[in-house]
């Protein structure tokens, strides 16, 4: 490539990078139509990356239906760049089958069978999703006209180029902004712009996990620290062995697949519509608990029957703007959550009143007019709901939703088994039955708020406690309610429970270790019993930690000071979120608090708002907005670089022919 062609290096080639590449292609015509030299560093298959790679257990599934998955920035996305419509996962599968979509591999028979049976309501396998993501990546690369080179290796360091001026050729001015990306295969890439898009990465265990690992090693037991579930070796777990599991989210769901069907068991449909598990005899017995003591809510198959949802009514730009005018800093719980709760309640009750009018005593127009003027946490709102909704079970209680067993005591093993089983059965009834569409309305309201939070609320205007709340409690609550597994997974949990292979430990799970016996001890004060076992699995992804990262690139950024870990000054002192600190333009912030003009970071491991890499169509998805903004920033940097270098080259040429040149330029060339 000519020296003046801007070079852009993406570290990580998963779906987030694919999305930014597509946005670069879409925006080039208006911002920078010139040549680009783009490199993608990804050890796995580009497009799917590590998390969504094909090489996973074929039973692992998405927690989204095919109709709810797209990679395309459609017309709903509020961004400066042009919308580009394209097929979501379901339409893509149909296009592959009818031949209208090409550039796909010759799929194995099992995968082609999945394509043929896929509908919008199907929860596809991750293997099938990997093929959609890889197709999208290839499409984005094709739109860029062959300017993308993929390096199937790992980036291990980024450092300033540090090229001495004497080493610069006569026709090229020294550019102090260039960086070198060191690769594990020994190669080096010179980059004008570097974008880290690493997705979920591994970290060294925190103090508690390290202590448990040491305990297990001393006593010959088994401990699995937080990790991406499918990358953990569970072969040491013996058939019938008792295993304590902390966590009942999506990592737990994957664990069940690997330790049950992955060891030869199978589920069978029963005549009454239930599931029966046929054990292989090689499965361990799992004892699972968590803070809530229940699994994530299942995804919803119910359809809305009432008035179609509109735009947000209470959590709006105007409402947030008014808060920003009145308060120097915003507090999530005091200022934002009441608006979010009211928005969720409005969506829920709109569906209840307009879709199931037989369940309420007044009309929607009357109820909504009074509801709009009341605070969510007010006696007036509670009185309004109590008068209009006669069945308490139909009234929305967000606190009970968040902590379903709060304040309850169960008094022993049998009672907590019955309680969790009943909870799962009720969850399936509410979410997998057409008779409860209000759950879908609540889901959609929370999703809209989640997607809009980063757009409406400047992160720098939140106090430190609220930064913790947003990335902690709020993200956890949203995931618990809106980002759970397919309904079938909860049916499978019930079948495994009936088969004696899954037992529930209850809420408020507490783990200790007994040096005298070499056993882990799991108990719940509310459940009223404890369990001992020599095996313990922490079923969750590792907490993000730049300082403890096992990713060599993140470790390099931290040690060199080019990157830093986000730290918040709270009432309890300095709190580190563990995330890679980025500015509101996704620029890396160095150890001295300075934002880099040409080093960027995006994805779940950064302090930015956006979450996810793909999204539901027509939802103004936050990651798509971020992708477009970052792409436009990169193209702006490229245009500025070409302009500056062209001017420098012209000045150097003028000087060499004896024409007058500015003193500053002459000094640079001479040095």
N, C-alpha and C positions, 0 to 999 in steps of 0.2 A: 504494500500500500504506500502511496506517496506520503511524505512526512506530515503534510498538512491535513490529512484525513483523520478526523477524530476517532479515537479508539475507546470503546465502551466494553467493560468486562463485567459480566454477571457472575457472581459467586453463588452457586445453587441454581439448578435448572428445573425446578419443579413447576407446579401450576402457577405460582405467583410470578415467576419470571416469564412464563409463557404469556400471562395476561399483560405484563408491561411491554413485552415485545409486540404484541398485537396492537397496543395503543401507540407505540412508536411508529409502526407502519401506518396506522390510521391518521396520525397527526403530521407526518412528514411533509406532505404536499404544501401545507401552509406555513410550517415553522422552519423546516430545514430540508430542502429537497436534495441536498448534496450527498456525497458518498459518506458512508459510515463503515467502520471496521468493528464488528461486534463479536465478542467471544463469550461463550457460556461454559462455565466450569462445573461439571456435574458427573460424579462417579457412577450414578445409576442412569437409567434411561431418561433422556430429557423429556420433559413434559409431565411425567408422573413422579420422578424423583424417588426418594427413599420411602416416604410414607405411603404413596399410592402405587408403588411398583407392582408389576405383574407377579413377581416371585413371592407370593404369599399363600397362605392356606386358602384353598378355593372356597371355603365356607364363610370367610370373612366378608361382611357386607357393609355398604354405606348405611348411615342412619338417615338418609334422605331418599325419598322416592324419586324415580327417574324424571318425572315431570318437574321436580324441584331443583334440578341441577342444570346450570348453564355456565359457560365460560365467556359468553358474549356480552359486551357493553351495549345493551339495547337502549331504546328511546326513553326509558324510565330513569336512566342514570343522569343525575344532575352534574354534568361536567362540561368543560369547555371544548373538548374534542368531539369529533363526529361519532354518532352512534353507528354501530355495525351489527346488524341483526345476523343471527346464525342459529344453527340447530342446537337445542339443548340435548341432553343425553338421550331422551326418548326419541326425538326426531332424528338424531344422528343414527341410532340403531335402525330405525325404519329406512333411512337413506342408504345405509350400508346394504341392507337386504334387497332393496329395489334397484341398486346399482347407481343411484344418483349421487352417492358419496363414494369417492375413490380414495386412493392413497391410504389404503388400510392393508394390513398383512393378511395372509391366508390363515384365518382363525382356526384353532383346534376345534374338534367336533363339539366338545362340551361348551366352549364359549359361543360357538355359532348357535347352539341350542338355546343359550341364554338370550341371544339377540332375537331369536324367533319368538320366544315366549315373553319378551319384555313388553310391558305396558307402562303408561304414565304412573300407575299406582304401584309398580314393582319396586322393591328395594334391591337394587342391583349389587352384584359382587364387586369387590374392589378390583378384581382382575378385569372385569368389563370396564369399569371406570378408568383404569389405567390406559386402556386403548383409546378411549375418548380424549383423555388429556394429551396423550402422545400425538394423536391426530391433530388436535388443536395447535400443539407446538409446531408441528411440521407445516401447518397452514400459515401460522404467523411468520415462520422463517421464510416460506415461499413468497409472502407478501413483501418481504424486505429485500428480495432480489438477489439472493445469494451472498449477502454481506455478513452472514453469521457462521462462525466456526465453533463447533462443539469440542470440548476437551474432556474426555472421559477419565478424569482424575479428580483429585481433591486440592483445593487451594489451602496452603498452609501458612501463608503470611502475606501481608500487604505492607509495603514500606515506601517512603518517598524515594523517587528515582535518584535524587542526589547527584545528578550528572554534572560534573564540573564544567564550567563554561568553556574551558580549553578543549574539551572533548566534543563540543558541539560543532557540526559542520558549518562552513562559512555561510551557507544560505539558510540556516535555521537558528533562530534566537532561542536562548535557554528558557525553558518553560518550567518554573519551579513547582507547578501544580501537578506534574506527572507522577504516577506511582507505578511501582513494580509489584505484580502479583506472582508470588512464588508458588510453584505447583509441586505436588508430591512426586511426580514423575521426573523431576529435575528441570522442567521447563520454567520459563519466565515470560510473563505477558506485560508489556508496557501499556499502561492505561491512562487515558485522560480522565475518564469517569469510571468509578467502581461502584457497583450496586451489590450489596449483600442481601440475598433473599434465601435464607438458609432453612426456613421452616422450623420444625421442632428438632432440637438438637439434644444431645446427652450432656449431663453434668456429673461431676464427681459427687458422690452422696453427701448430703448434709450431715451434721454431727450425729443426729439421731439414727439415720440410716447406716452411717459408718459404724456406730456402736452396735447396732443389731447384726451387721455383717460380721463384725469381730466376734460377737457372742456365738453366732452360728458356726463360725470357723473353729472356735475353741472347743465346741462341744460336738462337732461332727453333724451339725444340723444343716438346714437349707434356708437361705434368705434371698429374696429377689427385691432389690431396691427399685424405686420408681424408674420405669423405662418404657420404651415402646414395646408393647406386649409381645408382638410376633418376633422380636429379636432376642428374646430371653430363652435360654436353654432350661427347660423344665424336666429333662430326662432323669434327673436325680430323684424325682418324686415317685415313690413306689405305689403300686396298686393298693388301694384301700387305706393309704396313709392319710392321717388327719392333717389338714393344711389350713392355717389361719389366713384369711384374706382381708386386708384393710382397703376399703373402697368399693363402691357399688355403681360406678359410672360406666363409661364406655370401655375403659380398659378392662374392667371386670367382665363385661359382655364378651370381649374378645378372648379373655382367659377361659371362659366356659367353653367356647368353641374349640380352643386348642387342647384343653385337658379332657374333654368329653368326646365329641365327634372326632377330634384330632387323634384320639387313641382308639378309634374303631367303633365307638358306640353310634347309635342312630335313633332318630325320632320317628315314631309312627303315628299317623292319624288314627283316632279312635272313632267308633260309630257315633258317639255323642258330640263330635266336633272338637274334642280335646286332643292332647298329645300324650303319648306314652314313650318313655325312654327305654331302649333296649341296650343294656350295658354290655361292654366287651369284657369286663373284668379287669381292665388295666387302668381304670380311673382312680384317682385319689378321692377323698371325701373333703369337701370344702366347707369351712365355717366363715361366713361373710358378714361383715358389719361396716358401719361408717358413722359419720356424724349424724346423719338423718336416720340411718338404719334401714333404708329402703332403696331400691334401684331408681335410676332416672325414670321419669315419666316416659311412656312409650310415645312414639310419633302417632299422629292423629289421622284417622281415615274418614272421620265424619265430615260431612259437607254442610256449608251454611245454608239455612233455609230462609233467613230473614233478609232484611235490608242490607245491600252490599256495603262493605266498609268504604269509607271515604278517606280523606286526608286526616292527619292527626288534628285533634281539636284543642287539646290542653298543653301538651308538650310540644310547643311550637317555637319558631324563631322569635316571634313577638314576645311570648311569655319568658323565654330565656333572656332575651334582650332587656326586658324590664328588670329581671333579677340582676343582670350585669350592671345596670344603671344604679341600682340601689346598694349593691354589695361589691366591695373590692375583691373579696374572695367568695366563691360559692362553696357551700357544704352540700354534699350529695344527699345525705339523709334529711337535712333540714329544708333544703331549697328545691332539689330536683326530684327526689323520690316521691313526695306528695303529688307532683304533677304526673309522674310516670304511673303511679298507682291509680290516679284518677283516669288517666288515659286507658289503662288496662280495664278498669271497671266500666268505663263508657263503652268500649268495644264489646265486652262480655254482655252487659245488660241490653245493648242494642239488639244483639242476636236473640237474647232470651225474650224480649218484649215483642220483637217483630217476627221472629221465627217460631215461637211457642207461646202465643198469646193466652192459651188456656192455663198457663202456669203463673200468670200474674193478674193483679186486680185492677190495674189502670192501663191506659194507652201509653205508647212510647212518647208521643208528643208532649203529654202532660209530665211524664216522669223525666224526660231528658231536659225539659225547660227548667225544672226545679233542681235537677242534679247539677246542671251547669253552674249554678250559683253557690254551690256548697263545696267546702273543702272536703277532701277524701277523709281526713282524720277529724271528723266533726260529729257531734251528737245529731245534728240535723240530717246529715247524710245517712247515718245508721237508722234513724227513725224513718226516713223516706223509704229506704230499702225494706225495712221490716214491715211497713204498712203495705207496700206494693208487691212483695214477694213472700207469699205465705209459708212456703216450705224453706226452712233454714238451710237445707242441703243445697238449695238452688242459689243461695247468697254467696257472693265471692268474698272469701277471707284469704287474703294474700299471706298473712302471717302463718295461718294453719297450712296453707299450701307449701310454704317454705320449710316448716318444721312440723310434719304431720303427727309426731308422737310427743310433742312438747308437753311436759308436765305429767305424763303417764308413767305408771309403774306396772310391771307385768308379773313379777313374782316368780319367774322361773322359765325353764326351757320351753315347756309345752305352750305356755301362753304367748310368748314372743313368736313362736313358729306360727301359731294361729293368727296373730295380729298382722304379721308381714304378709302371710299368704292372702289374708282377706284384703289387705291394702292393694296387692298386685291384682287380684281379681276385680276389685272396684276400679282400679286404674284402667284395666282393659275394657271394662264396661263403659266407662266414661269416654274413652278415647278411640275405641275400636268398634263403636256402636253408632248407628245413624241417629239414635234418640237423644244424643247429647251434643248438638252442634255448638253450644256455647264454649266448649273447650277449644274448638278451632278458632272462634272469634278471639278468645284470650290469647291463643298462640300468635295470631296475626298481629294483634295490637302490640304485644311485647316485641315481636320481630321488627316491626316498624320503628319502635323506640330504639331498639338495640342498634339498628342500622343508622339512625339519625343522631344518636348521641354525640358522636365525634364531629358531625357536621355542625351541630347547633351549639355545642359547649366547647369553648377554647380550653384545651387541657391546662394551659398555664394559669387559667383563672380559677381552677379548683384548688382548695387547700390540700395540704399533704395527706391528711386523714382520708379525704375523699378520693385522692389518687389511689390509695390502698383499697378503698371500698369498691371503686370501679373495677379494678383488675382482680379483686378478690371476691367479695360477696356478690356484687351485681353480676359479674360474669358467671359465677357459680350458680346463682339463682336462675339466670336465663338458660344456662345449659341444662339444669335440672328440669325445667319446665318445657323448654322448646327444643332441646337438642339431644333427646333421648334416642333409644334404639328402636328398630321396627317392632311392632306389636308381637310378632312371632317370638322374639327373643324373651319377652316376659312369659309367654306360654311355655317356652322351653325351660325357664327357671322353675316354673311350677311343676313341670314334668320331672326335672332333676330332683326337686325337693321330694316329690312323691316316691322317687326311686331311692331315696336315702343318700344321695350323693351331694346334696346341698342343704346346709343348715344355716339359720339366720342368728346372728349374735346380738342384733338390736342397735338402737341409737346410742350416741355418745360413746363410741367404741374407745376403749383404753387398752394399750398394749404395754406389757412389762416383760421382764425376763427373770428367770429363776436360776441363779448360778448353781444352786445345790442339785438341781435335776437336769440342767441343760435344756429347759423347755421355755418356749414363749408362752405367755399367759394373756389371753384375751378376755375382757369382761366388759359389761355394761351395767352401770348402777341401776339404770331403769329396767333392764331385762332381768336382773337378779340372779345371774349365774355366770360362770366363767369356764373357759376351755383351755386345755394345755395341749401343746403340739410342738414338735421339733422343726416344723417348717412354717415359714411366714412369708407371705407375698404382699408387697405394697402395690396394689393394683391402681396405678395412676402414672401419668406422664411425669417425668422429673420437672421440678420447678425450674423455670428459667434462671440461669445464673451465669452472667458473663465471666465473673471472677472464678467460678469453679467449672467453666465449660470444658468439655472433652473435645470440642471442635477446635482443631488447631488454628483456624482462621480467627475465631472469636478470642481464643487465648492470646494470639499474637496482637490483635487490636488492643486488648486490655493491657498487656505487658508493655507495649510500645507507647501507650498513651494516645494513639490515634483514635481509639474508641474508649468509651467509659460506661460504667454501669449507672443506671438511674438511681439517685439517692434523694430521699425526701426528708425534710426537717419536720419531725412530728413533735407532739407534746412529750412523747416518750424518748426523744432523741432522734438520731439519724436512722432512717429505715431505708434499706436497699430493696428495690423491687426485683433486682436481678436482671432487668431488661437492658438491652443495648439502647443507650440514650440517643434519641434523634430529635431534630428540630421539627417544627410544624410543616417543614418542607422535606422531611425525611432525610435531612443532612445528618451525618454522624457528628456528634459533639465530642470533642477530645477531652483529655484529662484536665485541661485548663478552662473548660467551659466554652470553647470556640467551636462554632459550626463550620464544617468543611464545605467548601463550595463545590467539590467534585466527588466526595465520598458519601454514599447514601445507604440507608438501610430500610428494609421493609419486611413485614411478616410478623408472626406471633411472638417472636423473641425480641421485638423492639418496643419502645415506649409509645409508639403511635397508637391511634385509636382502632384502626381497622382490624378485622378478624376474618379468617377464612381466606380461601383462594378462589372458590367458585361459590355460586349463590343461586337462590330461587330467581327465575325470570321475573321481570317487571316489578322489582322491589327497590330500585334505586340503591343497589347494594354498595355498602361502604368500600369493600376492597376494589371494586371497579372504579369508583370515584378516585381512590388513591392511585390506582394504576395509571389513570389518565393524567392526573396532576403530575406524577413523577415522570411519566414519559415526556410530557411537555417541558418540564424542567430540564431533562437531559437534552432534548433537542435544542432548547435555548442555549445551554452551555456549549453544545456543538457549534451552533451558529456563531456564538461569540468567539470561540477558539479559532474558527476558520477566518473570521474577520481580522482578528488580532495577528494571526500568523501570516496572513496575506500582506497585511500592512508592514510587518517586520521584514518579510522577504523582499517586498518592494523597496523598503528603506535600505536594506543591505545591498540590493542591486544598484540603487542610486549611488550609494557610497563607493562601490567598487568601480564605477565608471567615472569617478571624479566629480560627480555633482554634489552640491551641498547637501548635508544631512544634519538633522538636529543633533545637538551634542549628546543628549541622553542615548539616542540610538547608537551613535558612534562608540560611546563608552561600552555598551553591551557587546557589540560586535568585537571590539578590540580586546576585551577581557577574555 
